[in-house]
């Protein structure tokens, strides 16, 4: 069975702190994709990154970076020098089977304050 | 491009009423999906479609129906609304999976439904 666990329900940081959001997944597939989405207070879901199981290189995009480790089945997301605009719920998701279906974690609510 | 649009944004239903949530995408995506998001939870897949005329059940299909007569539209029907269907509903679309290549899903703004 496919499963995504985001153990951190809520994280609060002060602006400019670095913060890491954890994501642990379970799958029996050898080929799979992992995703991160952001849900700001306005409610829509915004795609952040896609990573396939063959590519374990870390990725950096501005203040965002992702650490994919197959050995620990984790795909963690780090925000460097957090800003108030980063306040949102962040979801990790695992591609499952056919038709690009996704299994979502329960999300981590990030609150960044001044 | 408008992307994925959903109507209505908000709706209050009485128990036993029916309604259709509308979803339209203008990106010519073959794949479309309906999710529900309950408070403090992730999204759960209700139904999905890989093309016009083809639909299939997701994780939580009970109490819902869908149809896909065109590439652009994927309406979700609630026949006999129940309080357990109070949720935020998201429609999404994506390019088709090609071999082992999977594309991201694009989401609509959501419909907040309350059943009382």
Boltz contact constraints between the chains, C-beta under 6 A:
constraints:
  - contact:
      token1: [A, 31]
      token2: [B, 100]
      max_distance: 6.0
  - contact:
      token1: [A, 33]
      token2: [B, 102]
      max_distance: 6.0
  - contact:
      token1: [A, 43]
      token2: [B, 110]
      max_distance: 6.0
  - contact:
      token1: [A, 44]
      token2: [B, 109]
      max_distance: 6.0
  - contact:
      token1: [A, 45]
      token2: [B, 107]
      max_distance: 6.0
  - contact:
      token1: [A, 47]
      token2: [B, 104]
      max_distance: 6.0
  - contact:
      token1: [A, 50]
      token2: [B, 104]
      max_distance: 6.0
  - contact:
      token1: [A, 91]
      token2: [B, 42]
      max_distance: 6.0
  - contact:
      token1: [A, 95]
      token2: [B, 102]
      max_distance: 6.0
  - contact:
      token1: [A, 99]
      token2: [B, 31]
      max_distance: 6.0
  - contact:
      token1: [A, 99]
      token2: [B, 48]
      max_distance: 6.0
  - contact:
      token1: [A, 99]
      token2: [B, 50]
      max_distance: 6.0
  - contact:
      token1: [A, 100]
      token2: [B, 31]
      max_distance: 6.0
  - contact:
      token1: [A, 100]
      token2: [B, 94]
      max_distance: 6.0
  - contact:
      token1: [A, 100]
      token2: [B, 97]
      max_distance: 6.0
  - contact:
      token1: [A, 100]
      token2: [B, 102]
      max_distance: 6.0
  - contact:
      token1: [A, 101]
      token2: [B, 45]
      max_distance: 6.0
  - contact:
      token1: [A, 104]
      token2: [B, 42]
      max_distance: 6.0
  - contact:
      token1: [A, 104]
      token2: [B, 43]
      max_distance: 6.0
  - contact:
      token1: [A, 105]
      token2: [B, 42]
      max_distance: 6.0
  - contact:
      token1: [A, 106]
      token2: [B, 41]
      max_distance: 6.0
  - contact:
      token1: [A, 106]
      token2: [B, 42]
      max_distance: 6.0
  - contact:
      token1: [A, 107]
      token2: [B, 42]
      max_distance: 6.0
